[in-house]
Amino acid sequence: MNRRSLALILLVPMTLVTGHALIEVGLIGIFEQLVAGPGAWQIGLDLVTALVLVLSWLFQDARTNGRNPWPWLALTLCAGSFGPLLYLATSRGHRRVAAVANGA
């Protein structure tokens, strides 16, 4: 399974769970849960750490493949994992173009 397919598969449950959470507790309620205690702090810190690592890869990958990395960075900062998932879901054909441009 390629990255694009995996991203598309993950976007479905991510969207459903996010929508359900927003309906049930709202955006402020989600953030209130994030600071509810040490267990939530650990999950939040783990998420931030993972997204920083993903963004460091995404930024370089976007530049290598002739894509503007800034919209994806902004989307990730505003919407979390949706940024990298949508980046991967929309990345069809970019690797081939970059490889041809580099003479590969």
Secondary structure as GFF3:
##gff-version 3
##sequence-region A 1 104
A	DSSP	alpha_helix	3	34	.	.	.	ID=ss1
A	DSSP	alpha_helix	38	64	.	.	.	ID=ss2
A	DSSP	alpha_helix	70	79	.	.	.	ID=ss3
A	DSSP	alpha_helix	82	89	.	.	.	ID=ss4
A	DSSP	alpha_helix	94	101	.	.	.	ID=ss5
###
